């Protein structure tokens, strides 16, 4: 399904700060609140406001303004009954609109386990009832769009509306840095790309939607914004304008005046256009498994995956149930992007580099022998020198919370299983392995939501993915700044799939070039054309490839089951520790 859509918008009593205990369930009554206070906001430098507000700033302003000042508390907001049916075989949930009691959204049944003993005794565990309820609630919340955090565009629009000095104004707005730069370069063009617009949750109609659904803004009490958001060219990336004389002078190259400016797309679109295959694995600061699907196919599979059997803590079951693959409009009309995305990928390697001390050759410094962080090459060399499995140390790569394979704002990164026999090289390898295992978990979400399995049948049988919507590819391209030979081999072992090193850190730049060239009518090989076309562009055999090694793959098959229980087991602890950050 797509990033949060708001066709059945419902919000916690404090939508901007998210600090109410309702956890996203709509209140049946509103409590009285203190009068709102407003924080003075500086006026922007021009009539154009750019919604790139930092989350902390938005949250602070929301707290100062007070929830009652928000138009999201408008009486026009849909009123819903959250209904739960606890049956013998499973738990079902639905949101019913008032007063019609028509279902706004439903969640698939979450199965309950029944134990039959001697003498006809039949039992069920009450803990399973609760786990099933929380899983059903999370799935229904995801179907409706979920609680709106301070980072949501809805919260930002409401904040601008509530500003005491009217900073919201009446002018057109942009949705990000790229929109702003296009505006500055052209001297006034206000456009957006379909993929970035899709991330706002303000479109309807699945992965192919390319315009704002005014009903969604109206339902949130923000209908006045419908005609102030930027347009998306109907035919895909197009010339937005031309470099102005003022912009050319600011750059210091007067000859640039009059050069066409194309708004190519957001990072998901440009990386996909430059990747050279679908599906592919992207590893940058964040990471994802991504690919392209026709809009009809993406819309048909934009549904919740089958509910898991209740297991682990209720919170863990709910967090896992809320995870899904995003579906966004691609830059090209008629195509949608499918992404199973983790919050931190290469960021974990950067973190390890900042805290581990190794000698210049990558060997363990043993507490000395290094005056600063190792190079990335030295860190990879150290990790490669450690045994598969990192001597029993595991790493959880959730440095900035997580969005897939589970959803948590308080999940944290951690080394688990430390003992006196490990060194810096083992810790380094554990970080790489933790990231690779998280990609393996993403593969499970990818296939559960209808994507072609990005892993081999052997790995699927071993517990990766399953329920996939197509034959697994024989090869996956690994792209992004973290696409190193060491990680390519590690990913091949973890996914039991041949990995080909594709474009490195310039994959997004190349994708932007692909999209811009198409807008200008230049004939190029599109990066997301069939792999055979991309191979022809690069030259046969030009890219290094890595085959899975059976012995290492066997270790990762066994390790995956242990590693997967780490974050749920530590969830309560990391949530408590978050208060001390």
Beta strands, then each sheet from edge to edge (+ up, - down):
strand 1: 49-50
strand 2: 80-86
strand 3: 90-97
strand 4: 103-111
strand 5: 115-116
strand 6: 122-123
strand 7: 173-174
strand 8: 191-192
strand 9: 231-232
strand 10: 239-242
strand 11: 260-262
strand 12: 280-283
strand 13: 287-294
strand 14: 326-329
strand 15: 335-342
strand 16: 394-396
strand 17: 414-416
strand 18: 475-479
strand 19: 498-501
strand 20: 545-546
sheet 1: 1+ 7+
sheet 2: 2+ 3- 4+
sheet 3: 5+ 6-
sheet 4: 8+ 9+
sheet 5: 10+ 11-
sheet 6: 14+ 15- 13+ 12- 18- 19- 20+
sheet 7: 16+ 17-
end
